[in-house]
């Protein structure tokens, strides 16, 4: 394997997948609201999609760990199914309920892909090929930043139909990249003979709880971010700029994480990101203008940026190679778990009390999440 070529392929793979999360998470509310779906129902759609994703992530992770399936072929099938769903949303006259079901399915499968995509980095490592996960994830942030700004502008100019169209273009691109990737079957030294038991890893379990609560706040805010923007006089174009700014600011830590980390355990950096999330949540409560929201988004560099880089290495350091894909699946599941709880809670708060209550609740939840991560780090 040519190391440079494989790094480029992996960066392109993560870049496109990260771009897929932009229409999935950030524009789900505008798209479904335009289809006459209420905020509470949007929350239910996202929650159901994420619950399915959590279960499927664990199932898929175990199959890959045990060499039962080829992860690359699985990803190809998922990408093809998502492209077909996107084409249906764009080209067919579908009811609001039908749009919710199809978009929810695409949302779900986006997260099912995540642990298998992360396993590619350790597949390369086991074969002596050095790939920089942080740099690859940084390419994802660049892609997300561009996608956020462009999609925000397009939605403001042409309406929300561009959301599934963008989704379809991205899933088709992912399919094309996957055709060039190596097989993932046989990426471990042998089939697993035992199941990963979280009771044997209490610090890991506590970190999962803390990360889930932190991501509850993060994903609740991202799902209903348009309301926070509109509350201070902005629109979807301003939302795109805010999302793009945050994604761009993730780049330094993602590209430089391996150098910054040195011999320091990744749990230190993961915990620091949780504390930064709490500070960010508290500042959002008091933001009174679009400019203030832009400034708060600058904390992305030490909140989500640091978390995205550190969590993959944290799992590898804590769980080890034997349960690699399963451990990555558990950590990846904190995202959809946070989305499930955040979507349901956010939809209830938005319909019943408004964006102010949502932001205050997010600050409280993120405080508890940061406290759990600190406790885990001390063990």
C-alpha positions as CSV (number, residue, x, y, z in Angstrom):
1,X,0.0,0.0,0.0
2,X,1.2,3.5,-0.9
3,X,1.0,5.5,2.4
4,X,0.3,8.9,0.7
5,X,-2.4,7.4,-1.5
6,X,-4.2,5.7,1.4
7,X,-4.1,8.9,3.5
8,X,-5.7,10.8,0.6
9,X,-8.4,8.1,0.2
10,X,-9.1,8.0,3.9
11,X,-9.3,11.8,4.2
12,X,-11.7,11.9,1.2
13,X,-13.8,9.2,2.8
14,X,-14.2,11.0,6.2
15,X,-14.5,14.3,4.4
16,X,-17.6,13.3,2.4
17,X,-19.1,11.4,5.4
18,X,-18.7,14.5,7.6
19,X,-20.4,16.6,5.0
20,X,-23.3,14.2,5.0
21,X,-23.9,15.1,8.7
22,X,-24.5,18.7,7.7
23,X,-27.9,18.2,5.9
24,X,-28.7,15.3,8.2
25,X,-28.3,17.2,11.5
26,X,-28.2,20.9,10.8
27,X,-31.0,21.1,8.2
28,X,-33.4,18.4,9.4
29,X,-35.6,20.9,11.2
30,X,-35.9,23.5,8.4
31,X,-36.5,20.7,5.8
32,X,-39.2,18.9,7.8
33,X,-40.8,22.1,9.1
34,X,-41.2,23.2,5.5
35,X,-43.1,19.9,5.0
36,X,-45.5,21.0,7.8
37,X,-43.9,18.8,10.4
38,X,-43.9,20.3,14.0
39,X,-40.8,20.8,16.1
40,X,-42.0,18.0,18.5
41,X,-42.5,15.6,15.6
42,X,-39.1,16.4,14.2
43,X,-37.7,15.5,17.6
44,X,-39.5,12.2,17.5
45,X,-38.3,11.4,13.9
46,X,-34.7,12.1,14.9
47,X,-35.0,10.2,18.2
48,X,-36.4,7.0,16.5
49,X,-33.8,7.2,13.8
50,X,-31.0,7.5,16.4
51,X,-32.4,4.6,18.5
52,X,-32.3,2.4,15.5
53,X,-28.7,3.6,14.7
54,X,-27.5,2.8,18.3
55,X,-28.7,-0.8,18.0
56,X,-27.4,-1.2,14.5
57,X,-24.0,0.3,15.4
58,X,-23.4,-2.3,18.1
59,X,-24.6,-5.1,15.8
60,X,-22.4,-4.0,12.9
61,X,-19.4,-3.4,15.1
62,X,-19.5,-7.0,16.4
63,X,-19.9,-8.4,12.9
64,X,-16.8,-6.5,11.7
65,X,-14.8,-7.4,14.8
66,X,-15.5,-11.1,14.2
67,X,-14.8,-10.9,10.5
68,X,-18.3,-12.1,9.6
69,X,-18.9,-9.3,7.1
70,X,-16.7,-7.1,4.9
71,X,-17.2,-3.6,6.3
72,X,-16.5,-2.0,2.9
73,X,-19.3,-3.9,1.1
74,X,-21.7,-3.0,3.9
75,X,-20.9,0.7,3.5
76,X,-21.4,0.4,-0.2
77,X,-24.8,-1.0,0.2
78,X,-25.8,1.6,2.8
79,X,-24.5,4.4,0.5
80,X,-26.5,3.0,-2.4
81,X,-29.7,2.8,-0.3
82,X,-29.3,6.4,0.9
83,X,-28.7,7.7,-2.6
84,X,-31.9,6.0,-3.8
85,X,-33.9,7.5,-0.8
86,X,-32.5,11.0,-1.7
87,X,-33.5,10.6,-5.3
88,X,-37.0,9.6,-4.2
89,X,-37.3,12.7,-2.0
90,X,-36.2,15.0,-4.9
91,X,-37.9,13.4,-7.8
92,X,-41.2,12.1,-6.4
93,X,-44.3,13.8,-4.9
94,X,-44.1,12.5,-1.4
95,X,-46.3,13.5,1.6
96,X,-44.9,15.1,4.7
97,X,-45.0,11.8,6.6
98,X,-43.3,10.0,3.8
99,X,-40.5,12.7,3.7
100,X,-40.1,12.2,7.5
101,X,-39.7,8.4,7.1
102,X,-37.2,8.6,4.2
103,X,-35.2,11.4,5.7
104,X,-35.2,9.6,9.1
105,X,-33.8,6.5,7.4
106,X,-31.0,8.4,5.8
107,X,-30.3,10.1,9.1
108,X,-30.1,6.7,10.8
109,X,-27.8,5.1,8.3
110,X,-25.4,8.1,8.4
111,X,-24.6,7.2,12.0
112,X,-24.6,3.4,11.4
113,X,-21.6,4.0,9.1
114,X,-19.5,5.8,11.7
115,X,-17.8,3.0,13.6
116,X,-17.0,1.1,10.4
117,X,-15.4,4.2,8.9
118,X,-13.3,4.7,12.1
119,X,-12.1,1.1,11.8
120,X,-10.3,1.9,8.6
121,X,-7.7,3.9,10.5
122,X,-6.8,0.8,12.6
123,X,-7.0,-1.5,9.6
124,X,-4.2,0.6,8.1
125,X,-2.3,0.6,11.4
126,X,-2.4,-3.2,11.6
127,X,-0.8,-3.3,8.1
128,X,2.0,-0.9,8.9
129,X,0.5,2.0,7.0
130,X,0.5,5.3,9.0
131,X,-2.7,7.3,8.5
132,X,-3.3,10.5,10.4
133,X,-6.9,10.2,11.7
134,X,-6.8,13.8,13.1
135,X,-5.8,15.2,9.7
136,X,-8.4,13.1,7.9
137,X,-11.1,14.3,10.4
138,X,-9.8,17.8,9.8
139,X,-10.5,17.4,6.1
140,X,-14.0,16.5,7.2
141,X,-14.3,19.7,9.1
142,X,-13.2,21.7,6.1
143,X,-15.8,19.9,4.0
144,X,-18.5,20.5,6.6
145,X,-17.6,24.2,6.8
146,X,-18.0,24.6,3.1
147,X,-21.1,22.6,3.0
148,X,-22.7,24.5,5.8
149,X,-22.1,27.9,4.2
150,X,-23.1,26.8,0.7
151,X,-26.2,24.9,1.9
152,X,-27.3,27.7,4.1
153,X,-27.2,30.1,1.2
154,X,-28.9,27.7,-1.2
155,X,-31.8,27.1,1.3
156,X,-32.3,30.8,1.8
157,X,-32.3,31.4,-1.9
158,X,-34.1,28.3,-3.3
159,X,-35.9,26.6,-0.5
160,X,-35.4,23.4,1.5
161,X,-35.7,21.0,-1.5
162,X,-31.9,21.5,-2.0
163,X,-31.4,19.6,1.3
164,X,-32.2,16.0,0.1
165,X,-30.6,16.9,-3.3
166,X,-27.3,17.7,-1.5
167,X,-27.6,14.6,0.6
168,X,-28.0,12.5,-2.5
169,X,-25.0,14.0,-4.2
170,X,-22.9,13.3,-1.1
171,X,-24.0,9.7,-0.6
172,X,-23.3,9.0,-4.3
173,X,-19.8,10.5,-3.8
174,X,-19.2,8.3,-0.8
175,X,-20.2,5.3,-2.8
176,X,-17.6,6.2,-5.5
177,X,-14.8,6.6,-2.9
178,X,-15.7,3.3,-1.2
179,X,-15.2,1.5,-4.5
180,X,-11.5,2.4,-4.3
181,X,-11.0,1.4,-0.6
182,X,-9.6,-1.9,0.6
183,X,-11.7,-4.7,2.1
184,X,-12.3,-4.5,5.8
185,X,-12.9,-8.2,6.3
186,X,-10.0,-9.8,8.1
187,X,-8.8,-6.5,9.6
188,X,-8.3,-8.1,13.1
189,X,-5.8,-10.7,14.2
190,X,-8.5,-13.2,14.7
191,X,-12.2,-13.6,15.5
192,X,-13.3,-12.5,18.9
193,X,-14.0,-15.2,21.4
194,X,-15.7,-12.9,24.0
195,X,-18.0,-10.0,24.2
196,X,-16.9,-6.5,25.4
197,X,-18.4,-6.1,28.9
198,X,-18.7,-2.5,30.1
199,X,-18.7,-3.7,33.7
200,X,-15.0,-4.5,33.3
201,X,-14.3,-0.9,32.2
202,X,-16.0,1.4,34.8
203,X,-14.0,4.5,33.7
204,X,-14.9,3.9,30.1
205,X,-18.6,3.5,31.1
206,X,-18.6,6.8,33.0
207,X,-16.9,8.5,30.1
208,X,-19.6,7.2,27.8
209,X,-22.3,8.6,30.1
210,X,-20.6,12.0,30.3
211,X,-20.0,12.2,26.5
212,X,-23.7,11.2,25.8
213,X,-24.9,14.1,28.1
214,X,-22.5,16.5,26.4
215,X,-23.6,15.5,23.0
216,X,-27.3,15.7,24.2
217,X,-26.7,19.5,24.5
218,X,-24.6,19.7,21.3
219,X,-27.1,17.8,19.1
220,X,-30.2,19.4,20.7
221,X,-28.7,22.7,19.8
222,X,-27.7,21.7,16.3
223,X,-31.1,20.2,15.6
224,X,-32.9,23.3,16.6
225,X,-30.1,25.8,15.8
226,X,-32.3,27.7,13.3
227,X,-34.5,28.8,16.2
228,X,-31.5,30.1,18.2
229,X,-30.4,32.0,15.1
230,X,-33.9,33.4,14.4
231,X,-34.2,34.4,18.1
232,X,-31.4,36.9,17.6
233,X,-32.6,38.1,14.2
234,X,-30.8,35.8,11.8
235,X,-31.8,33.4,9.0
236,X,-30.7,30.1,7.4
237,X,-27.8,31.9,5.7
238,X,-26.5,33.2,9.1
239,X,-26.9,29.6,10.4
240,X,-24.8,28.3,7.6
241,X,-22.0,30.8,8.4
242,X,-22.1,30.0,12.1
243,X,-21.9,26.3,11.4
244,X,-19.1,26.8,8.8
245,X,-17.1,29.0,11.2
246,X,-17.3,26.4,14.0
247,X,-16.3,23.6,11.6
248,X,-13.3,25.6,10.2
249,X,-12.1,26.3,13.8
250,X,-11.9,22.5,14.5
251,X,-9.1,22.2,11.9
252,X,-6.0,23.2,14.0
253,X,-6.6,20.7,16.8
254,X,-7.7,17.9,14.3
255,X,-4.6,18.3,12.2
256,X,-2.2,18.7,15.1
257,X,-3.8,16.4,17.7
258,X,-1.1,13.7,17.4
259,X,1.6,16.3,18.0
260,X,-0.3,18.0,20.8
261,X,-1.1,14.7,22.5
262,X,2.5,13.4,22.7
263,X,2.5,10.8,25.5
264,X,-0.4,12.4,27.4
265,X,-3.4,10.1,27.8
266,X,-6.3,10.9,25.5
267,X,-8.7,10.9,28.5
268,X,-7.2,14.3,29.5
269,X,-8.1,15.9,26.2
270,X,-11.5,14.3,26.0
271,X,-12.4,15.6,29.5
272,X,-11.1,19.0,28.6
273,X,-13.5,19.1,25.6
274,X,-16.4,18.3,28.0
275,X,-15.5,21.3,30.2
276,X,-15.3,23.5,27.0
277,X,-18.8,22.3,26.0
278,X,-20.2,23.4,29.3
279,X,-18.6,26.9,28.9
280,X,-20.0,27.1,25.4
281,X,-23.5,26.1,26.6
282,X,-23.5,28.7,29.3
283,X,-22.5,31.4,26.9
284,X,-25.2,30.5,24.4
285,X,-27.8,31.3,27.1
286,X,-26.7,34.9,27.2
287,X,-26.1,35.5,23.4
288,X,-28.1,38.4,22.2
289,X,-27.0,38.8,18.6
290,X,-25.8,36.8,15.6
291,X,-22.3,38.3,16.2
292,X,-22.3,36.9,19.8
293,X,-23.3,33.5,18.4
294,X,-20.4,33.6,16.0
295,X,-18.1,34.4,18.9
296,X,-19.4,31.5,21.0
297,X,-19.0,29.2,18.1
298,X,-15.2,30.0,18.3
299,X,-15.1,27.6,21.3
300,X,-15.6,24.8,18.8
301,X,-11.8,24.4,18.6
302,X,-11.6,23.1,22.2
303,X,-15.0,21.5,22.4
304,X,-16.2,19.4,19.5
305,X,-12.9,19.7,17.6
306,X,-10.9,18.3,20.6
307,X,-13.6,15.6,21.3
308,X,-13.6,14.4,17.6
309,X,-9.9,13.9,17.6
310,X,-9.5,12.5,21.1
311,X,-12.3,10.0,21.4
312,X,-11.0,7.5,18.7
313,X,-7.6,7.4,20.4
314,X,-9.2,7.2,23.8
315,X,-11.1,4.0,22.9
316,X,-7.9,2.4,21.5
317,X,-6.0,3.3,24.6
318,X,-8.7,2.1,27.0
319,X,-10.2,-1.0,25.3
320,X,-7.4,-2.3,23.2
321,X,-7.3,-4.1,19.9
322,X,-9.3,-7.2,20.8
323,X,-12.6,-5.3,21.0
324,X,-11.6,-2.4,18.7
325,X,-14.6,-2.1,16.5
326,X,-17.1,-2.8,19.3
327,X,-15.4,-0.2,21.5
328,X,-15.5,2.3,18.7
329,X,-19.2,1.5,18.2
330,X,-19.9,2.2,21.9
331,X,-18.2,5.6,21.6
332,X,-19.8,6.4,18.3
333,X,-23.2,5.5,19.9
334,X,-22.8,8.5,22.2
335,X,-23.7,10.7,19.2
336,X,-27.0,9.1,18.4
337,X,-27.8,8.6,22.1
338,X,-27.3,12.4,22.6
339,X,-29.4,13.0,19.5
340,X,-32.2,10.8,20.8
341,X,-32.5,12.5,24.1
342,X,-31.7,15.9,22.7
343,X,-34.3,15.7,20.0
344,X,-37.1,14.5,22.2
345,X,-36.2,17.0,25.0
346,X,-35.6,19.8,22.5
347,X,-38.9,19.2,20.7
348,X,-40.8,19.2,23.9
349,X,-39.0,22.4,25.2
350,X,-39.4,24.2,21.8
351,X,-43.1,23.5,21.5
352,X,-43.9,24.2,25.2
353,X,-41.4,26.8,26.4
354,X,-39.3,28.2,23.5
355,X,-35.6,28.5,22.7
356,X,-34.7,30.1,26.0
357,X,-35.7,27.1,28.0
358,X,-33.9,24.8,25.6
359,X,-30.6,26.7,26.0
360,X,-30.9,26.8,29.9
361,X,-31.6,23.0,29.9
362,X,-28.6,22.5,27.6
363,X,-26.3,24.3,30.0
364,X,-27.5,22.2,33.0
365,X,-27.1,18.9,31.1
366,X,-23.7,19.8,29.8
367,X,-22.5,20.7,33.4
368,X,-23.6,17.2,34.5
369,X,-21.9,15.6,31.5
370,X,-18.6,17.4,32.2
371,X,-18.7,16.4,35.8
372,X,-19.1,12.7,34.7
373,X,-16.1,13.0,32.4
374,X,-14.0,14.6,35.1
375,X,-14.9,11.7,37.4
376,X,-14.0,9.1,34.7
377,X,-10.6,10.9,34.1
378,X,-9.7,10.6,37.8
379,X,-10.1,6.8,37.9
